[in-house]
């Protein structure tokens, strides 16, 4: 017989080698852990500490624990089911073992399968029953165009343009966090749901119940953290390209924006402005007076962001010192070369607190002390030359066990440094994230994506699922990163449509590796080694595109008061500025199937144009409101689909209150 007992606010079940804990965590939430080790690991991973309380009852071999709107029940067989307090079943384990209760089966399949592997730890498979009609959203950023994840199989691993953030929201009224940074897989099948970790010490997940998606998201952000307030400078238009190669080139671009009267919030210096990877400093041959550059930009009202890579070249001046202190990611087999980009590089170990402090101190000396207070934390997955996850080792454990947490720790290092330096609204741009990254001021962008309408549709789905996964600050490379000839009319159309969509993203940032490429200017180590892309400023794409792009930057400026309110709400309760329509209109069942329009805050419905040569498109207007076409002023009752023209100058946007319409008047 199993041992069931209450230990403080925790319900404990022990049987054979398994120890199972269920305890209240946050509002309406329960944390569930299990292990076959001698004791449970004391590691909260994505979760913040909680002092929630619960009601626990034990009746022989059965038990219940309730926190707010959610109850977990343990049957005599050990099977766990989760219920809303009104008696609605939300989620149940998939158990097929012979037992004395109603769950008896001869298949001999465990719900919680901790299978020993060589080295003393376990592979873990967690199985749940599947509701075939259920819709699932979240899980971070995957390069696919579907928003509803039911029927998908998702790798739990970080790659360039893939960010695994393992929180899923169900239209049945629950949210589920896989609180385990191990490499693995999530499968949302029609027959069952499975979460798999290839190597781990224990099972750990968190589940919450709520009456609306907003309530679920608020509970989730409470236990994983909320972003700082977005700084005012970040809410406008960002100019970026691969890559500005000299101080004068970058300043001349900023001056040209100023001469043309175009508002510019941030300008970005991309990679290889440094002498070598791992120096975290300017190459003075190409950037002779960075302090004067920062001062001139600030006089123009422009913030400067600089690129940081976690790579350390074997020839770098800091390599040996970092090696001696154990600040570099280990390689379990073979040569310690983890990436090859104009050299042989390893990555600094962002899971090591000493390494984080070391890298921040270099950045503080060479950047922050010059007045640069925001950083582009690139290659944040990290991007190994080969994603052989079993090859690499961190101070927190093997990559197989903890690898997915790397981007969150990368963000934490600079967040901690900025806060210690006195910054109250820290923000850094990252190419990857894990659950909890948002609390470290992480603005995530969708990676090195292709310049195509197909890729744009992928980013549309990725951005909304990132929002549901708890990452409210998100953006893309407007126009896509790889490709796009500056004189190609087809690319101009794509760029315009992407730019219009980007106007209503949490951050509006133009970036790309445009064609034709510009060759390197030097074969020596340093800032001249790298090639560059063609011009990528808004006047670079012809006379038809320029006024459209300029007008949308000006629209973004007019929207600042509205955007500021959205960012305040994200900071205070975790509400994502950009979200699926069902977030605001869950009672309208049709909104759960919308995959080509979204809400930008509570008042704006945005319907991007994501196909070439499109002259009109249909837009569903949620029930319960009147909707105003911000361009024509036409008013429609909600609960219907309307067809509207999609002329090149604008995309369909509808407002549900008259006050917001004024922002669209020139």
Helices and strands as residue ranges (DSSP letters): E 3-7, E 10-15, E 18-24, E 29-35, E 55-59, E 62-67, E 70-74, E 80-84, E 89-92, E 112-116, E 122-129, E 136-141, E 153-156, E 163-170, E 174-178, E 184-188, E 192-200, E 203-209, H 213-224, G 232-235, E 237-239, H 247-260, E 266-269, H 290-299, E 303-308, E 311-313, H 319-324, E 330-331, E 339-340, E 344-347, H 353-366, G 368-370, E 374-377, G 389-391, E 392-394, E 397-398, H 399-402, G 403-405, H 406-420, E 428-430, G 437-440, E 442-445, H 453-468, E 474-475, E 482-485, H 489-502, E 508-510, E 513-515, G 538-540, H 543-558, H 560-573, E 578-579, H 581-584, G 589-593, E 598-600, E 604-607, E 616-621, E 626-629, E 635-637, E 640-645, E 652-655, H 658-661, G 662-664
